[in-house]
């Protein structure tokens, strides 16, 4: 199982939210410092532009560019990529995977960008079993239905349990509904045993943020457990 340590960006700083709520932000500091630390253990990190998620337009790509150029780590990024120009911009600065959420269900748009860019990833953000869109504040169609709509176009997904994100309350109990695509879990990971459970469910990767920042375990410990899954 692959491990992706997370850096959530707001106003150029590394932060974490509680259940995706904008008014529950905790600031951790310089994102480049965290990227450098993470890069000593893994070669790819997960970044969310929270300003972009809430406004619909990425605001922190300069920080992301510096992380790629100065740290030399690979990046997958989501948050506000609802227009072609911003997706193109992200790839132009060296991002490896752009993660699409709200706009993924515009299938004409999804078809276009998956033809033009490699590594497009769809984010299935689940809140009460339905897709949460526009910065996790609006509800949409059931998650399984959403997956069926987009799976002809992409083979890489991030599944986020919105109600558990940033809570450190453990992973969501979920039954596998996908095929052999790359499926990455995010939300609530607080114990090393959570990673073992996710592997048994059928996830191929895990995104971990707050548990690392709060010292519940080290990235080295997490990667060691994931290697055995």
N, C-alpha and C positions, 0 to 999 in steps of 0.2 A: 504494500500500500504506500502511495506517495503522500508526503506531508508537505503542506504549504503554510508556513507561518504568515500571519496576516498583519498588514499595516493599513489601518483606516485613516484617511487623510481629511482634515478639516482645517481650513485657513492655514495650510502648509504645515500643520502639526500632526503628529501621530496621536490618535484618540481612540476611544471605544465608546459605543453607545449601549444602552440597555434596552433590549427588545426593539432596536432600530429607532428609538424615539430621539428626536432631535434635541429635546430639552433635557436629556439625561447623559450629557457628554462628560467624559473624564479624559483630561489631557495627559499624555505621557511624555511628550517632548519631541525632540528632533528625529524625524523619520529616517534620515540617513544613518544615524547611529544604530537604530534597530536593524535597518537593512544590512549594514556591515556585519553586525553580530550574527544575524540569521545566515548570511552568506558563508560564514565559516562552517556551517553544518549542512546546508542544502543549496542547490543551485538555482532554485526558483521560488519566488515569493508571490503572495496574493495581495493585491492592493485594491482598496475601494476608495473612490473619490466621493466622499459623502456630500460635499458641496454640489457635485455633479448629480448625485442621486436625487437630491432635494430640489435642484433648480432645473434639471434637464440639460445641463451643459457642463462638461468637465472643467474644473477650475484649478486643478493641481498638476497639470501635465508637465510643468517646468520642474517640479519636484521629482516626478517620475523619471523624467529625462536625466536628471542628475543622478538618481539612484542607478539607472542603467549604465550611464557613462562612467561615473566615478567609482561605483561599487563593483560593477561588472556582473551583476546577478540578473537572471532572467525574470521577467515579470508577466503576470496575468493581471488584467485590470478590469474592473467594472465600475459603474456609477455615472449615469448621465449620457451614455453613448446611444443617443436616439436619432442622430443625424449622421449621414455619410461622411461629412467633412471631419467630424471628430474621431470617427473610427479610422479614417485615413491618416489623420494626424498622429494618433496613438501608434499605428504601425510604422509611421515615418520616423519616430524617435526610438524605435527598437523594441516595442512591446511584442511579446510572443503570442499572447492570446487576449483578444478583446472580448469581454463578457457582456452580452446583451440581455437586458431584462424586459423593460416595458415595451420596447419596439420589436421584440422578437416575434410577437404574434401578428405583426404586419408581414404576412408571408411573402408578398412581393418584394418587400424591403429585405427580408431575411434571405430570400433566394439570390438577390443581387449581391449582397455583401459576402455571402458564402462562396459565390463564384469568383469574386475578386480578391478575397483575402483568405489566407490559410489560418486555421486555428480558432475560428469564431466559436465561442462557447455560449450556450444559452443558460441563463440563470433561472431556475425554478424556485422562486421564493414563496414558501408555503406558510400560509396563515389560516388556521382553522380548515385546512385541507383545500384551500383555494389559493390561486396565484395572487400575491400581493404586488402591486405595481405603483409606479410614480413615487419612489422613495418609501415604499412599504405602507403607504397611507390609504390606498384604494384596493378593494377586493375585485377579483376577476373570476375566471373559469376554474373548475376543479383541476388540481395539479395533474392528475392522470390524463385528463382530456388535453391539457396544455402540452404535455409530453408527446402525445400522439400526433398533435398538429405539427410540431416542429421537428420530430425525429427524421423525417425524410431529408432534411437539409443539413443537420449537424450530427456529430457523433461524440460531442463533448458537452457535459452538463455540470452545473453546480446546483446542488439542492440545498437550500437554506431553510432551516426551521426558524422562522422569524420570531416566534414567541419564546424561543430559547436562546436566541443570539445575545451574547453578552451577559447571560444570567448565571453561568457556571452551575447549572442545575442538572447537567447530564443530557445525553442525546435523546432524540425523539425515537419512540418505538414505531418502527415503520417496516412494512413488508415490501420486498423488492417488486417494482412494477415495470422496470426497464429491462432492456436486453443486455447485449455485450458492449454497450457504449462505455466511454470513460465517464464515470459518475462520481462526483466529489461532494462530500458532505460538509456542511457548516452549521454551527449552532449548538451551544451549550456544553461542548466538550470540557470536562473538568477532571477526568481521571484517565490514566493510561489504559485502563480496561475498556474505556469507551471506544478506543481505536480498535481493539480486538472485536468488540461487538459489531462495529461498523463493517469490518472486514467480513465477518460471518454473514451479515445481511446481504453483502454484495457490492459495497462501495469500493471503488478503486483508489480513492484518495480522501484526504481530510484536511480541512482548513481550521487552523487553531489560532486564536488571538489572545483573548483575555487571560486564559489559563497560563499562558507563557508570560504575559506582562505582570501577572500577580504572583508568579513563582510557584504555581501548583506543581509544576515539574519543569524540567529543562527541555530544550529542543533536542539535545543529544539523547536524552532518555526516550523522548517521544519517537524519534527516528529509529532508535534501536528496537523498540517494540513493533513499530510499523514494518520493519524489515522482516520480521518473523511471521507476519500475517499473510 
